Amino acid sequence: MKILPAIDLKDGMCVRLKKGDYETAHKVAEDVLTTAKSFLYAGATLIHMVDLDGAKDGSHANYHVVREVIEKTGAKVELGGGIRSMGDIDAVLALGVSRVIIGSAAVKNPELVKQAVDKYGDKIAVGIDALGRTVRTHGWLSDSGEDYIAFAKKMEDMGVKTIIFTDIDKDGMLEGPNFEQLSELRNAVKCEIVASGGVTTLEDIAKLKSLKIDAAIAGKAIYTGALDLVKAIKTGEE
């Protein structure tokens, strides 16, 4: 199981939120490049990046930061946040991004996912952000009313190879992932599942691995020192 360290971008800075609430945004690192280099040094093979400004208003204000990380560190990066059209997808991949995460737009415009998968294959992932059982959109601010399992199956049927599942209630809270929902999702689909939200301890990683989850995103736990990234990566690989 892979461990993907997270970098959330807001106004060009590396920040973290609690439960997706933009009012809780706080800077967690002085420099994005230095942070990315430290992740690579620890053994990370893919960095999970989210453009929070893009998720909220569709802007591309942080794209230059993403490009800089890729060009100056050689990191493989997946990026989500505000990707709402084929033009956006083309632009993100032109930055050198390895995998594009479609979130809100997948709910509103499933045809976009089909077009993207047809063109780019496994370079396309879908982010499913759930509060309770329903999928949230637009920076987690809107409730789509769509059940997360039904939506995941729909995305898999369209050819999506990777689903990134976030339990919003767990995000940034250092309370562990939602193992119950992740287990239900694992039993419902065959595609790769990346767990996000609440990953805090080596025990969390071991349990996710036992559920046959393919990868886990760790953010706040790394920045606070609660989770040692080197040990986390080793635990995932064992």
HELIX and SHEET records of a PDB file:
HELIX    1   1 VAL A   32  TYR A   41  1                                  10    
HELIX    2   2 LEU A   52  ASP A   57  1                                   6    
HELIX    3   3 TYR A   63  THR A   73  1                                  11    
HELIX    4   4 MET A   86  ALA A   94  1                                   9    
HELIX    5   5 SER A  104  LYS A  108  1                                   5    
HELIX    6   6 PRO A  110  TYR A  120  1                                  11    
HELIX    7   7 GLY A  121  LYS A  123  5                                   3    
HELIX    8   8 TYR A  148  ASP A  157  1                                  10    
HELIX    9   9 ILE A  168  LYS A  170  5                                   3    
HELIX   10  10 PHE A  179  ALA A  188  1                                  10    
HELIX   11  11 LEU A  202  SER A  210  1                                   9    
HELIX   12  12 LYS A  220  THR A  224  1                                   5    
HELIX   13  13 LEU A  229  GLU A  237  1                                   9    
SHEET    1   A 9 ASP A  21  LYS A  27  0                                        
SHEET    2   A 9 MET A  13  LYS A  18 -1                                        
SHEET    3   A 9 LYS A   2  LYS A  10 -1                                        
SHEET    4   A 9 ILE A  47  ASP A  51  1                                        
SHEET    5   A 9 VAL A  77  GLY A  80  1                                        
SHEET    6   A 9 ARG A  99  ILE A 102  1                                        
SHEET    7   A 9 ILE A 124  LEU A 131  1                                        
SHEET    8   A 9 THR A 134  THR A 137 -1                                        
SHEET    9   A 9 SER A 142  ASP A 147 -1                                        
SHEET    1   B 6 ASP A  21  LYS A  27  0                                        
SHEET    2   B 6 MET A  13  LYS A  18 -1                                        
SHEET    3   B 6 LYS A   2  LYS A  10 -1                                        
SHEET    4   B 6 ALA A 215  ALA A 218  1                                        
SHEET    5   B 6 GLU A 192  SER A 196  1                                        
SHEET    6   B 6 THR A 162  ASP A 167  1                                        
END                                                                             
